[in-house]
Amino acid sequence: MATWIAVLFGLLSIITLERFVPCRAEWIPKNKDWIVDLFYMVLVQILLVKFLTFIVSIALLNIFQSNGFTIKNLWPKEWPIGTQAILMVLMADFFRYWLHRLSHEWMPLWRLHAVHHSPHKLYSMNVGRFHPLEKSIQFIFDALPFIILGITENVLALYFVFYSINGFFQHCNIKI
């Protein structure tokens, strides 16, 4: 719950700044924009990710248990939680960078990624506009390796807060 509160606080802070100090006033979203982006945010960024995490976790657990393979010692859990979170951010960002670059250069991925570039206005909430298949591919590269390594929920939560607020900020319409 604390994770969601931190993300929501970050988002509301950015939305407030977008209202009062927009970079471009014409980019302030209308109700229709909000509805579309809220749909993507809830369906793709929240529900799909929860579903994938659940399905993948169960599948991996079954595969590993049936083969007698354990993964609990691969992630450096003895490190301070902040250090683990920084390690995850750096590693995940490496995967995200190359996937994002490939999404702009390889036509099959671009067709999926084009959904993210479809808005004509840039503001915080359209960060969540992704094709569900592209989000699934992102999950494979930026969450699955860490689940396999046995990362703790606390580190995943810190990463989620950083990744979410950073994404809102990268896409915000704030005069800086």
C-alpha positions as CSV (number, residue, x, y, z in Angstrom):
1,M,0.0,0.0,0.0
2,A,2.9,2.4,0.8
3,T,4.2,1.9,-2.7
4,W,0.9,3.0,-4.3
5,I,0.7,6.0,-1.9
6,A,4.2,7.1,-2.9
7,V,3.4,6.7,-6.6
8,L,0.1,8.5,-6.3
9,F,1.7,11.4,-4.3
10,G,4.3,11.8,-7.0
11,L,1.7,11.7,-9.8
12,L,-0.6,14.2,-8.0
13,S,2.4,16.5,-7.4
14,I,3.3,16.4,-11.1
15,I,-0.3,16.9,-12.2
16,T,-0.6,19.9,-10.0
17,L,2.6,21.4,-11.4
18,E,1.3,20.7,-15.0
19,R,-1.9,22.7,-14.2
20,F,-0.1,25.7,-12.7
21,V,3.2,25.9,-14.6
22,P,2.6,24.1,-17.9
23,C,5.3,24.3,-20.6
24,R,2.6,24.5,-23.2
25,A,-0.9,25.5,-22.1
26,E,-2.5,23.9,-25.2
27,W,-1.1,20.5,-24.0
28,I,-3.2,20.5,-20.8
29,P,-5.3,17.4,-21.3
30,K,-9.1,17.5,-21.9
31,N,-11.5,15.0,-20.4
32,K,-11.3,12.7,-23.4
33,D,-7.5,12.6,-23.1
34,W,-7.8,11.7,-19.4
35,I,-10.2,8.9,-20.1
36,V,-8.1,7.3,-22.8
37,D,-4.9,7.6,-20.7
38,L,-6.6,6.4,-17.5
39,F,-7.9,3.4,-19.5
40,Y,-4.3,2.5,-20.6
41,M,-2.9,3.2,-17.1
42,V,-5.3,0.9,-15.3
43,L,-5.6,-1.8,-18.0
44,V,-2.1,-2.0,-19.3
45,Q,0.1,-0.6,-16.5
46,I,-1.7,-2.0,-13.5
47,L,-4.0,-5.0,-14.3
48,L,-1.8,-6.5,-17.1
49,V,1.3,-6.2,-15.0
50,K,-0.4,-7.8,-11.9
51,F,-1.7,-10.6,-14.2
52,L,1.7,-11.2,-15.7
53,T,3.4,-11.2,-12.3
54,F,0.9,-13.7,-11.0
55,I,1.0,-16.1,-14.0
56,V,4.8,-15.9,-14.4
57,S,5.4,-16.4,-10.7
58,I,3.2,-19.5,-10.6
59,A,4.7,-20.9,-13.8
60,L,8.3,-20.3,-12.6
61,L,7.6,-21.7,-9.2
62,N,6.1,-24.9,-10.7
63,I,9.0,-25.3,-13.2
64,F,11.7,-24.7,-10.6
65,Q,10.1,-26.9,-8.0
66,S,9.5,-29.8,-10.4
67,N,13.1,-29.7,-11.5
68,G,14.5,-29.2,-8.0
69,F,16.1,-25.8,-8.9
70,T,16.2,-23.1,-6.3
71,I,17.0,-19.4,-7.0
72,K,16.9,-17.9,-3.6
73,N,20.6,-17.2,-3.4
74,L,21.3,-15.4,-6.7
75,W,20.1,-11.9,-5.8
76,P,22.4,-10.1,-3.2
77,K,19.7,-9.9,-0.5
78,E,22.3,-9.2,2.1
79,W,23.1,-5.8,0.6
80,P,21.4,-2.7,2.0
81,I,18.0,-2.3,0.4
82,G,18.9,1.0,-1.2
83,T,22.0,-0.5,-2.8
84,Q,19.8,-3.4,-4.2
85,A,17.3,-0.9,-5.5
86,I,20.1,1.1,-7.3
87,L,21.5,-2.1,-8.8
88,M,18.0,-3.1,-10.1
89,V,17.5,0.4,-11.5
90,L,20.8,0.3,-13.4
91,M,20.3,-3.3,-14.6
92,A,16.6,-2.7,-15.6
93,D,17.5,0.6,-17.3
94,F,20.1,-1.2,-19.4
95,F,17.5,-3.7,-20.7
96,R,14.9,-0.9,-21.1
97,Y,17.3,1.3,-23.1
98,W,18.0,-1.4,-25.7
99,L,14.4,-2.6,-25.9
100,H,13.3,1.0,-26.4
101,R,16.0,1.6,-29.1
102,L,15.0,-1.6,-30.9
103,S,11.4,-0.5,-30.7
104,H,12.2,2.6,-32.8
105,E,14.4,0.7,-35.3
106,W,12.7,-2.6,-35.9
107,M,9.3,-2.4,-37.7
108,P,7.5,-5.2,-35.8
109,L,8.3,-3.6,-32.5
110,W,7.7,-0.1,-33.8
111,R,4.1,-1.1,-34.7
112,L,3.5,-1.9,-31.0
113,H,5.5,1.1,-29.7
114,A,3.7,3.5,-32.0
115,V,0.8,3.4,-29.5
116,H,3.1,5.1,-27.0
117,H,3.9,7.9,-29.5
118,S,0.3,8.4,-30.6
119,P,-0.7,11.3,-28.3
120,H,-0.5,14.7,-29.8
121,K,0.0,16.3,-26.4
122,L,2.7,15.5,-23.9
123,Y,1.7,15.2,-20.2
124,S,2.3,12.9,-17.3
125,M,-0.5,10.5,-17.7
126,N,0.2,9.5,-21.3
127,V,3.4,7.7,-20.0
128,G,1.1,4.7,-19.5
129,R,-0.1,4.5,-23.1
130,F,1.4,1.2,-24.3
131,H,0.2,-1.7,-26.5
132,P,-0.5,-4.6,-24.1
133,L,1.9,-6.9,-26.1
134,E,4.7,-4.3,-25.8
135,K,4.1,-4.0,-22.1
136,S,4.3,-7.8,-21.9
137,I,7.6,-7.7,-23.7
138,Q,8.9,-5.0,-21.4
139,F,7.9,-7.2,-18.4
140,I,10.0,-10.0,-19.8
141,F,13.0,-7.8,-19.9
142,D,12.7,-5.5,-16.9
143,A,10.9,-7.6,-14.2
144,L,11.2,-11.3,-15.1
145,P,15.0,-11.5,-14.7
146,F,14.7,-10.1,-11.2
147,I,11.9,-12.4,-10.2
148,I,14.0,-15.3,-11.4
149,L,17.0,-14.0,-9.4
150,G,14.8,-14.0,-6.3
151,I,14.6,-10.2,-5.7
152,T,12.6,-9.2,-2.6
153,E,9.3,-7.5,-2.7
154,N,10.7,-4.4,-1.0
155,V,13.3,-3.8,-3.7
156,L,10.7,-4.3,-6.4
157,A,8.5,-1.8,-4.6
158,L,11.3,0.8,-4.5
159,Y,12.0,0.2,-8.2
160,F,8.3,0.6,-9.0
161,V,8.1,3.9,-7.2
162,F,11.3,5.2,-8.9
163,Y,10.3,3.9,-12.3
164,S,6.7,5.3,-12.1
165,I,7.6,8.8,-10.8
166,N,10.5,9.0,-13.2
167,G,8.2,8.1,-16.1
168,F,5.6,10.7,-15.1
169,F,8.3,13.3,-14.8
170,Q,9.9,12.4,-18.2
171,H,6.5,12.8,-19.9
172,C,5.2,15.9,-18.0
173,N,4.2,19.2,-19.4
174,I,5.9,21.4,-16.8
175,K,7.9,24.5,-17.5
176,I,11.3,23.8,-15.9
